[in-house]
Amino acid sequence: MTEGNFVDYVKMFVSSGKGGQGSAHLHREKYIEKGGPDGGDGGRGGHIIVRGKSNLWTLLHLKFKKHIRAGHGEHGSKSRSTGADGADVYVDVPLGTVIRDTETNNILFEITEDGEEKILVEGGKGGLGNWHFKSSTNQTPRYAQPGLPMEEKHVTMELKLLADVGLVGFPNAGKSTLLSVITSAKPKIADYEFTTLKPNLGIVKYREFQTFVMADIPGIIEGAAEGKGLGYYFLRHIERNSVLLFLIPADADNIKKQYDILLDELRRYNPEMLDKERIIAISKCDMLDEELKSELQTELDNELPIPYLFISSVAQQGLKELKDMLWRILNN
């Protein structure tokens, strides 16, 4: 998937169908001048239904659909004939999509399973025909119910990627390089900050044909929780990850301080992020000789509160151990 084709945020106006009107018809035949009421009910208006699809990874197909309307129910007719229901409209979305009311910003529901269906706006109920209102004191009611009106709503759809492992780090920490090496993903890689402008997903192949999914999001900077940089806009993509993999380059001035800043940004965005399993990968370790690595390791053993390991995506060092550690945590 190219960077420009990844769409994770759309707004649209949705409108269900209105219910059909009930019929006030009175039965008439050649030799029956004053038959009883036989008006049928109106049909139900169409629903707008959101449906989960596991083969979708983006909201691109909805990017230019700003208005979605369901069909109206048809009116009832004679001989107690019920009007046809309005056509339902299905809106397919990738798993992990959150639907909000744009005006109130309240979450209406989330789609997390393949084939899961939720009614976004209900079609209006069809009106009752006049035969429902016949009684001993009113043999020929000449009225029927109108159908209920349509339901309209402005909604916002946000995609939160469903991945097993989320990569967290500052810009230019080597997240995209790692993803390109251990998966088949082809993210944009360059030697400047914010090369990654959209999230990338990759499938990591493990032993015995087993796999897990890794997500790379644009780099976080200090102040991301307040909207600085690109981090705030994409932090929601790691809300659903089981494991957070912090990537910190070996040439960082202070590895522990960088980890603390990243962790604080996650906490300020959503404190529940801290409940996830976390590990640290010290990237670009091919720049260190054995003596420097040993000194750094002694220092980190006393400072870091979570498991860590040294890796180099370019030199293919430590990647097997990283996959083993991630698989162990995911299946613990």
C-alpha positions in Angstrom: 0.0 0.0 0.0 1.5 3.4 -1.0 1.6 6.2 1.5 -0.9 8.3 -0.3 -3.5 5.5 -0.3 -3.6 5.2 3.5 -6.7 7.0 4.8 -7.6 6.6 8.5 -10.0 9.5 9.0 -13.2 10.4 7.1 -16.3 12.5 7.8 -19.6 11.9 6.2 -23.4 12.6 6.3 -25.6 9.6 6.6 -29.4 9.4 6.1 -31.7 6.4 6.5 -34.9 6.0 4.5 -38.2 7.2 5.7 -41.0 4.8 6.3 -43.8 4.3 3.8 -47.3 5.6 4.5 -50.1 3.2 5.4 -53.0 2.9 3.0 -56.5 4.1 3.8 -58.1 2.1 1.0 -61.6 0.6 1.3 -62.4 -2.7 -0.3 -64.4 -2.4 -3.5 -65.7 -5.1 -5.9 -68.3 -5.3 -8.6 -71.1 -6.5 -6.3 -69.6 -5.1 -3.1 -70.2 -1.4 -2.9 -69.2 -0.9 0.7 -66.4 -3.3 1.7 -64.4 -3.0 4.8 -61.0 -1.3 5.1 -58.1 -3.2 3.4 -55.3 -0.7 3.3 -51.8 -2.2 3.7 -48.9 -1.1 5.9 -46.1 1.1 4.6 -42.6 -0.5 4.1 -39.7 0.2 6.5 -37.1 2.7 5.4 -33.6 1.4 4.7 -30.9 1.3 7.4 -27.3 2.4 7.0 -25.3 -0.5 8.3 -21.6 -0.5 9.1 -19.9 -3.9 8.4 -16.4 -5.1 9.3 -14.2 -6.5 6.5 -10.9 -8.2 7.4 -9.5 -7.7 3.9 -9.7 -3.8 4.2 -6.7 -1.9 5.7 -7.7 1.7 5.0 -10.8 4.0 4.7 -9.6 5.1 1.2 -12.8 3.7 -0.5 -14.9 6.1 1.7 -12.7 9.2 1.2 -14.9 10.8 -1.5 -18.3 9.4 -0.2 -19.5 12.5 1.7 -23.2 11.6 1.6 -24.7 8.1 2.0 -28.5 7.7 1.8 -30.7 4.6 2.2 -33.9 3.9 0.2 -37.3 5.0 1.3 -40.0 2.5 2.2 -42.9 2.3 -0.3 -46.5 3.1 0.6 -49.0 0.4 1.5 -51.8 -0.4 -1.0 -55.1 -2.2 -1.3 -55.8 -5.8 -0.4 -53.6 -5.3 2.7 -50.5 -5.2 0.6 -47.5 -4.1 2.5 -45.2 -1.6 0.8 -41.6 -2.8 0.0 -38.9 -2.0 2.5 -36.3 0.6 1.5 -32.9 -0.7 0.4 -30.4 -1.0 3.2 -26.9 0.4 2.5 -23.9 -1.4 3.8 -20.7 0.6 4.6 -17.7 -1.7 4.7 -14.9 -0.7 7.0 -11.6 -2.2 8.2 -11.4 -3.9 11.6 -10.5 -1.4 14.3 -12.7 1.4 13.0 -14.3 3.7 15.6 -17.5 5.6 14.6 -18.2 8.9 16.4 -21.0 11.4 16.3 -19.3 14.4 14.8 -21.4 17.0 16.6 -20.9 15.5 20.1 -17.7 13.6 19.5 -19.3 10.6 21.4 -18.3 7.1 20.3 -21.3 5.4 18.8 -19.6 2.0 18.4 -16.5 0.2 17.2 -16.0 -2.6 14.6 -13.4 -5.2 15.6 -14.6 -8.5 14.1 -14.9 -9.7 10.5 -18.5 -9.7 9.4 -19.7 -7.7 12.5 -22.6 -5.5 11.6 -23.9 -2.4 13.5 -26.9 -0.2 12.4 -25.6 3.4 12.2 -29.0 5.0 11.5 -32.3 3.1 11.5 -34.8 3.5 8.8 -38.2 4.9 9.7 -40.9 2.4 10.6 -43.7 2.1 8.0 -47.2 3.4 8.9 -50.1 1.1 9.7 -52.9 0.6 7.1 -56.5 1.5 8.0 -57.5 -2.1 8.5 -55.6 -2.0 11.9 -58.0 0.7 13.1 -61.3 -1.2 12.4 -63.5 -1.6 15.5 -67.1 -2.3 16.5 -67.8 1.4 16.6 -65.7 2.4 13.5 -66.3 -0.1 10.7 -64.8 2.0 7.9 -61.8 4.1 9.2 -60.7 6.4 6.4 -57.3 7.2 7.9 -54.0 5.4 8.2 -50.6 6.2 9.8 -47.9 8.1 8.0 -44.5 6.5 8.1 -41.9 7.6 10.6 -39.3 10.1 9.3 -35.7 9.3 8.3 -32.8 9.6 10.7 -29.9 11.8 9.7 -26.4 12.1 11.3 -23.0 13.6 10.7 -20.4 10.9 11.6 -16.6 10.6 11.8 -14.9 7.3 11.2 -11.4 6.8 12.7 -9.3 3.8 12.0 -7.2 2.4 14.9 -4.8 -0.2 13.4 -5.1 -3.8 14.8 -1.5 -4.9 15.1 0.2 -7.2 17.6 3.3 -5.0 18.0 3.5 -1.2 17.8 6.8 0.6 17.1 7.3 3.6 19.3 10.2 6.0 18.9 11.5 9.5 18.0 11.8 10.5 14.3 14.7 8.8 12.5 15.1 6.1 15.1 15.1 3.4 12.5 11.5 2.2 12.8 10.9 2.0 9.1 14.2 0.3 8.4 13.4 -2.4 11.0 9.9 -2.9 9.5 11.4 -3.3 6.0 14.0 -5.8 7.2 11.8 -8.2 9.3 8.6 -7.9 7.1 7.7 -7.6 3.5 6.5 -4.0 3.9 8.2 -1.3 1.8 8.0 1.9 3.8 9.7 5.1 2.7 13.2 5.3 4.2 15.5 8.3 4.2 18.0 10.0 6.5 15.8 12.8 7.7 13.1 13.2 10.4 9.4 12.5 9.6 10.2 10.4 6.6 7.2 8.3 7.6 4.0 10.4 7.3 1.5 7.6 7.4 1.4 4.4 9.5 2.8 1.2 7.9 1.8 -2.4 8.6 4.0 -5.5 8.1 3.6 -9.2 8.7 6.5 -10.7 10.6 7.1 -14.4 9.7 8.2 -16.5 12.6 9.1 -20.2 12.9 6.8 -23.0 11.7 4.9 -20.6 9.4 3.6 -18.5 12.3 3.2 -14.8 11.9 2.4 -11.6 13.9 1.6 -8.0 12.7 3.8 -5.0 13.4 2.8 -1.4 12.9 5.2 1.6 12.4 3.7 5.0 13.1 5.3 8.5 12.4 7.8 9.4 15.0 6.8 10.9 18.4 8.4 14.2 19.6 8.2 15.8 23.0 4.8 17.5 23.3 3.1 15.1 20.9 0.2 14.6 23.4 -0.5 18.4 23.1 -0.5 18.1 19.3 3.1 18.9 18.4 4.5 17.1 15.4 2.6 14.2 13.9 2.5 12.0 16.9 -0.8 13.1 18.4 -2.7 12.4 15.2 -1.3 8.8 14.9 -1.0 7.8 18.6 -4.4 6.2 18.4 -2.9 3.5 16.1 -1.0 2.0 19.0 -3.9 1.9 21.4 -4.9 -1.6 20.3 -1.4 -3.1 20.1 -0.6 -5.9 22.5 3.1 -5.0 22.8 4.9 -1.7 22.5 8.4 -1.9 21.1 10.4 1.2 22.0 13.1 1.8 19.4 16.0 4.1 20.6 19.2 4.5 18.6 22.5 3.6 20.3 23.9 7.0 19.6 21.2 8.8 21.6 22.6 11.2 24.3 20.6 9.5 27.0 18.7 6.3 26.3 16.9 6.2 29.6 15.8 9.9 29.2 14.5 9.2 25.7 12.5 6.2 27.0 11.0 8.3 29.8 9.9 11.1 27.4 8.2 8.6 25.1 6.5 6.9 28.0 5.3 10.2 29.3 3.8 11.2 26.0 1.9 7.9 25.9 0.7 8.4 29.5 -0.5 11.9 28.8 -2.4 10.7 25.6 -4.0 7.7 27.3 -2.9 6.4 30.7 -4.1 2.9 29.7 -1.2 2.7 27.3 1.1 2.0 30.3 -0.7 -1.3 31.0 0.7 -2.8 27.8 3.7 -5.0 27.6 6.8 -3.0 26.7 10.4 -3.8 25.6 13.2 -1.6 24.3 15.3 -2.3 21.2 18.6 -0.3 21.1 18.9 0.2 17.3 22.0 1.0 15.2 24.2 -1.1 17.5 26.6 -1.8 14.6 28.1 1.6 15.4 29.3 0.3 18.8 32.4 -1.8 19.4 32.3 -4.6 22.0 33.9 -2.4 24.7 31.3 0.4 24.2 28.5 -2.0 24.1 29.6 -3.7 27.3 29.9 -0.3 29.1 26.4 0.7 27.8 25.0 -2.6 28.9 26.3 -2.2 32.4 24.7 1.3 32.6 21.4 0.2 31.2 21.1 -2.8 33.5 20.8 -0.4 36.4 18.6 2.2 34.6 16.0 0.5 32.5 13.0 -1.0 34.2 12.0 -3.3 31.3 13.7 -5.9 29.1 16.0 -4.5 26.3 18.3 -5.9 23.6 20.7 -4.5 21.0 19.8 -4.8 17.3 21.0 -3.5 14.0 18.6 -3.7 11.1 21.3 -2.9 8.5 23.8 -5.4 9.9 21.0 -8.0 10.6 22.2 -8.2 14.3 19.8 -9.3 17.1 16.8 -9.6 14.9 16.2 -13.3 15.6 16.4 -12.7 19.3 14.0 -9.7 18.9 11.4 -11.9 17.2 11.9 -14.6 19.8 11.2 -12.1 22.6 8.2 -10.6 20.9 6.7 -14.0 20.2 7.2 -15.1 23.8 5.4 -12.0 25.1 2.6 -12.2 22.6 1.9 -15.9 23.5 2.6 -15.7 27.3 
